[in-house]
Amino acid sequence: MIKLVVFDLDNVIIDGEGIDEIGKLVNIEDQIATITEQAMQGDIDFETSIKKRVGLLKGASTEDIKTLANEMPLMKGAKEAVSTLKENGFDVAIISGSFDIIADTIKEKLNVDNIFTNSLVEKNGILTGDVTGPLVSGSKLDVLSKFIEEAGYSLDECVAVGDGANDISMIESAGYGIAFNAKHALKENADIIVETRDLTDVLNVIIYLNSENTEEGADVDKEVAVETEVVETTDVVVENQEEEQVADATEEVVEEVEEVEEVVEEAEATEELKEAEELVEEASEEEAESAEEKPVKESKPKKSKKPKNTLPEPDFDLADTIEGVRTQKDEREELIAKVADEREVFNREAKEQRKIRDELNSELKENLAKAIEFRNQRNEINKQVEENKKIRNKVNEEIKNLEWSSGKKDKIRIETEIKKIDKIIETRVLDIKKENQLVKNANDLRKELAEIKEDDKVKEEAAELKKKSEEYHAKVVELSEQAQEAHEQMLSYFRKTDEIRTAADEAHKLFIQARKNASAKHEEFKVILSEIHVINKKLGSSKNRKRRFDKPSGSSSNKKNREEKERAESIFDKFKNGKKLSTEELLLLQKYDIN
């Protein structure tokens, strides 16, 4: 799990090279920039470059440098990246070969806790041309290792972000090394390459890597070269806790909807069904009363449970006349049917979006597995590349040693001296005596050169080694091409994974919204149903109930009636215990006036 993120300063946190900008103050920016570029490319070591550049700054005003530091632009996304990382519990540090006179200003702007830099030596507000600090002769890895030891972290818990050759030591050693808009020398050693100049892209990579380690448990380890557009912060494969709670709560609502729906599905269809609703409501009351009166067994005490479909208290006024009450009932039964239909539409939409989301998540996992497969393939090939490189380089070293021992070193030395003498004779005006002496020296050297003979046996051995070196080099080239192909395949699957994730995220949002809408409609449904319940009570007390079915005559009919009545009584017993009733069963209860 990632705990620490370490940034370089120049061209990473700030959009520019600090020492180059200071060079502009004393009009030597071109000389400074040339040495800076050589150091960033790895052509000269950092200690040599920093001392050369600072030496050129001698005489610069520290006040002017402080003003410059306040005006140095931050890299795009720097504030958002640092603040978001800190809000998410990451420790953020800056390790830079730049100078505290600039870094201290940046530290205040971004509220960074730990910054490690060098210091420009000054006297009376003027730079002396000297530099001190842990990063003059020491590496960034030395500073990082000391810091994490004191902070209690490990290198595996660290992400390092840099852009130049002097970042290689910490980029290679950190759990993840990110090359940010970097030089070629650093890209070769980085795990992840971000080509943009926006630190929010680095932020997205870090959040993605950390979520893969903690939520998915995916094996996204070193050298997963992911371009910026591949990663996003949203991941619907593992839904967040809040959405799960909403989903669970809404699942219960949908279950309630399905239970009540069978009773009121076609409330306006027939008068018989309207009277059946009265039976449902009256039976619900009896069920609730029965539940309250039912004794609790002492041996197994149970918590009282609120009926699942408890209706809200109605807040409306009944009409003054029976006709008015009937009109109210007709209006509400028409409305409740409409609400039930709307609720069902939302339920269907929720189920459809959930199905789409689950299918996309399944596809996402398959694509991620493919990406990891190609990543592992690339890493395996890269190991072979490194092995062949080592052998090739070892052979080249043997060739070099053989060539030196065979007299080639002396030949090169003499040839160089002859060229120097010839150039002096050609380009300078000399007196005859001095020119003759130089000609004589050159001729003596040519004689010495002619007498040097390379050992034929050594030459043959060197030729064999060159052949072997070329073979290993060809293998390196071939394997590198294979690794690049696997890398491109990996990136394509990561990009596809990101597209699927975006679509799955959208489907999940629509799924959650549809469930919320269904829940809202169900609450509206229950309010209307409670009003119908009050209306039914009013109508029930003002009229005699009429049977809708004539009893058939004859002994066989009587037997059938007895059986139907017994079945009706059985149905009612089950209803009191929570069984859902169909329209046919409700009508059977009405037929035998069981309530």
N, C-alpha and C positions, 0 to 999 in steps of 0.2 A: 504494500500500500504506500502511495506517495505521501510524504510528509513535508518535504523541503523542496523549494524551487529556487535555483540560483541563476541569476542573469548576469551576462556581461553588460557593461555600461555603454561604451561607444558603439553607435550604429545598431544598438539593440534597445536599450531603455531610452537613450537620446538619439535623435535623428541627425547624426553627424559624428565626426571624429574630434574629440576635445582638443587634442594637441595640435591638430591641423588648424583649428579655429584660433588657438592662441598664436600660432605661427603667423596668422594674418595681421596680428597686432604689431608685429615687428617686420612685416614685409618679407618673410622667408617661407611663405606657405608652400611654394612649389618644392623647395628642398625637403621640407618636413614631409609633405605628402608622398614624395618619391620613396623616402625611407620607410614611411608607414606602410605603403603598398608592398614593399619588399618583405616586411615583417609579417603582414597579413597573409601573404602567399607562402610564407615559410622559407623564403630565400635566404634570410639572415635570422639569427637567433634574436629573441626578444630583448635580452639584456643589452646586447650591442646596439640594437635599434633605439631603445629608450634612452640610453646614455648619449648617443649621437644627436638625437632630436632635442633632448633637454639642453644639451650643450649649446645648440643653436638659439635657444630661447633666452640666453643670458642678456640681462638688461630690461626684460619686459616688466611692466608694472603690475603688481598683485591687485591693485584696485581695479585696473582695466580688466583683469582676468575675472574678478568677482562680478563685475558688470556683465561680462560676456556669459558667465555661468547662468545668470538670471534670464538671459535672453536665448539660451540654447533651447531649441524646440524638442519636446518629447516625441518619441516615436508614436505613430498613430496606434491608438488602443492601449497605450502604456498605463494610463490611469485606471481604465476599466479592468485590465488584466490583473494588475497588482491588487486593487481593492477587492475584486471578486475572489481571487485566490485567498486573501486574508479572511474574507467573510466565510469562506468554505473550510477554514481551519488549517490552511497550508502556512508554513513558515516561509517567508520570502527574504532572500539575501542578494546582494550584488557583490561580485568579485571582479575587479577590473585593474588592469595595468595603468589606468588613467590616474587622475590626481584628486586628492580630497578637496582641493579648492573648488572643483566643479561638482564632485560627488556629494558634498555636504548639502549643497543647494537642492539637488535632486532628491536626496534623502528626506528633506523637509516637505518637498512638493508631493511625494508619493507615500510618505509615512512608512518608509522601509526601516525595519529595526536594525539590520546588520549590513554594513557596507565595509568592504576591505579594499583599499587602494594604496597607491604610493603618494609621496609628498614632494612638492617642489621646494627646494631650499631657497629662502629669501633673506635678504639683509636690507633693513631700512625700506621695506616695501618694494625691493627690486630683486628679481631672480638672479641667483649666482651662477646658474648653469649646471647645478648639481641636483641629484634626485636620490631620495632614500625611500625605504619601505620594503614590505615582505615580498613584493612582486617584481623587484628589480632583478634579483638573481634567482629567486624561488619561483616555482610553478604555481599555477592556480590550483592544481590538485593538492599541493602541500598546504595551502591556505584552507581549502575546502576540507581536507582530512582533519586538520586541527580543529576547525569549527564544529564539524559533526561529532567529533569525539567529545568535545565539551558540551554540546547540546544534547547528546544521547541518541543521535540518529545513526543510521548506517548508509553507506553509499547506495545500496539497493533501494533505499527510501527517498532517493534524491533525483530530481530532474535538473539537468544543466542546459542552459540556453546560451549559445554564442554564435560568432560569425567569422572568426579568424583563426589562424594557425596557433596562436598562443592560448586558444581555448581547448585545443585537442586533448590535453592531459585530463581535464575534468569531464569533457564530453565522453571520452572513452571509458572512464571509470565510473561515472554515475549510472544509476539504474536505467535511466533513459537519457540519451544525449540528443538535443534538438539543434540542428543547423538552421539558423534563422537568416534568410537572405544572405547565405554565407559564401565564402571563398571555396574554391575547389578542394583545397587541402583539407578543409574541415569537413566538407560533405562526405569525403571518402571514409571518415571515421565516425560519422554520426549515425544514430539509429533512425532518426526521423528528420525529414527535410521539409521545411516550410519556405516556399519561394516568395511569398508576399512580404510586404513591409507593413504588416498590421499585427500587433501583438494579441489581438483578440483571437486570431487564428491559432496562435500558440496556446492561449487559454483553452480554446475548444479541444485541442489535442490532449492537454493535461487532464481536463475534466473527463474526456472520453477514456483515456488510459486508466484513470483512477476508478471510474465506474465499471470498466471491464474487470479490474482486479477485485473489486469489492462486491458488485452486484451480480455480474454474470459469471465471475470466476474464470473468464476466458484467458487463454494463455497468450496474451499480447505482450511479449517480452522484448528484449533488445533487438535492434536492427529491423523493426517493422517500419519501412520507409513509406509513410502515409502522406500524401499531398494534402494541403490544407482543406480543400473542398470535400474531402472524404468523410470528415468527422463532424458530428453535431452533438449538442448537449442533450437532446431529447432521446430517450430510449424507451419504447413502449413494450419491449419484450418482457421487462420486469416493471410492472406498473407501480407508481408510487403509492404510499400508504393511504394518502387522502382519497385517491381515486378508488382504491380497493374498498375503503369504508363506504364511500358513496354507492359503489356497485353492490356491496352486500346489503345495504339498507334498501336500495331500490329493488333488489331481487325479492325481498320480502313483500314489497308493495305489489310487484307483478304477480306474486303468488296470491295475494289477497284479491287482486283484480280478477284473476282467473276463477277464484271461488265464488265471488259475488256475481260475476258476469253471467253465469248460467241462470241465475234467478231473474235478472232484469234485462236479459239480452233483447227481448222483443216486447218491451213493456206496453207498447201501444197496439199490439196486434189484436188481442181479444179481451173481452170482459172477463172470461174465465181466468186468464193469466193475471189480470189486475187483482181479482179476488185471491188468487194464489199468492200474490205478493203479501197480502194481508196475513195469510197463514204463516208465511216465512217470518214476518216481523213478530207476530205473536209467539211463534215457536221460539224465536231467538230470545224473547223476553223470558219465556218459561225455562229455556236452557240456562240463561244467566241466573235465574232464581234458584233453579235446581242445583247449580254449581255452588251457590252460596250456602244452601241448606245441607249439602252433602257432607256427612261427618268425615273428619280426617283420621286415618288410622294412626294410632299412637306408635306402633312399631316402625312405621316408615313415614315420618312427617314430610309433607311436601309444601312447597311455596304456592300461595294462591296465584293463579295466572289470569291476567286480564284477557277477556275474549279477544280473539285476533281481529275481528271486524267491528270493534266497538265504534259506534257512530258518534259524531260530535253533537253537542246540544244545539237544537235548531234555534234560530233567532229570526222569527218572522211571525206575522199576525194572521190568524185564521180569519176567513171571511165570516160575515155575520149570518149568512143563510147557508143552508145545505147546498143549494144550487151553486152558490159562490165557492163553497169548499170543493165541490165536484170540479168546478172550472179550474181551481187551483191545482187539483190533483192531475187533471188532464194536461195542464201546462207543464207541470214538473215531470210527468212521465214522458212527455215529448222531449223535454230538455235532457232528462237523464239518458234517454236512448241516444241522443246526439253526442253527449259527453262520452258515453261508453264506446261509441264508434271512433271518436277522436282518440280516446285512450288506446284503443286497439291498434290504430294506425301507428302511434308512437311505439307501442310494444313490438309491432312487426319491424319497424325501422331499427329499433335497438337490437333485435335478434339478427337482422341482416348485417348491420355494421359490426356486431360482435363476430359474426362468421367471417366477414371480410378481414377484420383485424387479425383474427386467429390464423387465417390462411396466410396473410402477409408475414406474420411473425414466424410461421413455420418456414416460409420461403427465405426470410431473413437469416434464420439459423443455418440453413443449407448454404447460402452464399457466404456467410461468415466462416463456415467450416472449410469451404473451398479456398477462401482467401488465406486462411491459416495453413492449409495444405500447401499452397504455392509459396507462402512465406517460408515454411520449413524446408521445402525443396530448394528455394533460393539460398537459404542459410547453409544447407548441406553442400551445395555447389561452391559457395563462397569459401567454405573450409578447404575444399580441394584446390581452389584458386590460390589460397594462402600457402598451402603446402607446396604447390608447384612453384610459387614465387620464391619461397625460401630456398628451395633446391637450386632454382635458376640463379638467384643472387649469390648463393654459395659457390656455384660453378664459376660465375663471373669474377668473384674474388680470387679464386684459384688461378684463373687466366691472368688476372692483373699481376699477381705475385710471380707467376712464371715469366711474364714479359719483362718485369723489372729485373728479375735474376738473370735473364738472358742478355742483358746489356742494353735493353731498350731505354732504360732510365737515363744512362749516360748519353745515348744517341740524342734523345730529346733535349737534354741539357746543352750539348754541343751545338745542335741545330738552332736552338734559341739564341745562344750567344752569337753565332754567325749572323743571324737575322738582325740582331741589334747593331752589330758592327756595320753591316751593309747599309742599314738605314741611316746611321750617322754619316757615312761616306756620301750617301745620296742627298741628304737634306741639309748638311752643314757646310759652311765655307771653312776649309782647313788649310793650314800651311803644308807645303810639300812634305816636310819631315814627318809631321803628325799623320798625314794621310798615308804615307808609305808604311809607317809603323802599324796602322790599323789594317792595311791590306795584308801585311806580313802576318799579323795575328790571325786574321781570317783564314789565310792559307794554311797556317799551322793547325788550326782547328779542323780544317777540311781533311788534312792528312790524318789527324787523330781519329776523325770520324770514319775514314776509309779503312783504318786498321781494326775498328771494332767489328767483330763478327758474331752474329747470334748463333747460339748452340742449336744445331739442326734437330737433335733429339727433343730439346725443349720446345722448338717450334712445332714439331709434329704433335707433341702432347697438348700444346696450346690449341692447335687446330682441332684436335679431337674434342677438347673441352668446349670450344666454340660451337661445334656441331651439336653437342649435348645441350648447351645453353639455348640454342635456337629451337631445339625440340621442346624443351620445357616452356619456352616463351610462347611457342605456337599453342601448347596445351593451355597455358594461362589465357590466351586470347579466346580460344574455343570455349573454355569453361565460363569466361566472363560474359560471352554472348548468351550462353545458356542461362546464366544467373540473371542477366538483364531481361530475358524473355519471361522467366518465372516471375521476376519483379513486376513487369508490366501486367501479367495475368493477375497477380495479387492485387495490384491497384485497381484493375477493372472490376474485380469482385468487391473490393471495398467501396468503390463508387456505387455499384449496383446495390450493395447493402444499405448505403446511405439513402438512396432513392426509395428503397422499400420501406426503410424505417420512417421516412417522412410520410409516406402514404399510410403506413400502419398507425402512425401518430394521429393523422387526420381522422382515420376511421374510428380510432378510440375516442377522440373528442366528440365525434358525432354520436357514438354509442352512449357516452355518458350524458350528453345533452338530451338524447331521445328518452333515456331512462328518467331523467329529471322531469321532462315534460309529461311522461306517463304518470309519474308520481303526483305531479301537480293536478293532472286530470282526475286521478283517483281520489284525491282529497276533495275536489269539486264534486265528484260523483257521490261521495259519502255525505256531504252536506245536503245535497238534493234528496238522497235516500232517507236521511233523518227527517226531512220535512214531509216526505211522503208517508213516513211512519206515523207522524203526528196527525196528518190528514186522515189516514186509514182508521186511526183510533176514533177520530171524530165521526167519521161516516159509520163505523161499526156500532157505535152506541145509539145511532138514530134510525136504524133500519133492521128489519128481520132478514136474516140470511136465507137465500133461496137455493135449493139444490138445482144443479144444472143438468142432472141426469135422472131419468125416470127409472124406478126399480122394476125389473122384469118379473113376471109372475111364473109360477110353476116350481116344482120341487128341485129340478136341476138348476133353475135360476137361483133359488134360495141357497143351494149348496155353493154355487159360484159366488154369490154375494158374501157368504160366510168366509170363503177362502180369500176373497178380495179384502174383506174387512180385517181378517187376521194379518194379511200381508201389509195392509195400511198401518195397522198398529205396530207391526215389526219395523216398518220404515220409519215411523215416528220415533220409536225407541232409539234407532240408530241415528236419527237426526239430532236427538237430544245429546248424543255422544259425539257429535261433530261431523257426521256424514253429510256430504253435499248431495242435494236432491235435484233430480231432473224435473222438467216440466210435467211429464207423465206422472211422476210420483207425487208431485204437489197437487195435481188434479185429483189423484186418488185419495189423498188426505181430505181434500175439500168434499169429495163425493160422500164420504162417511163422517163428515163433520168432526174430524179428529183434530184437536188443537190444544 
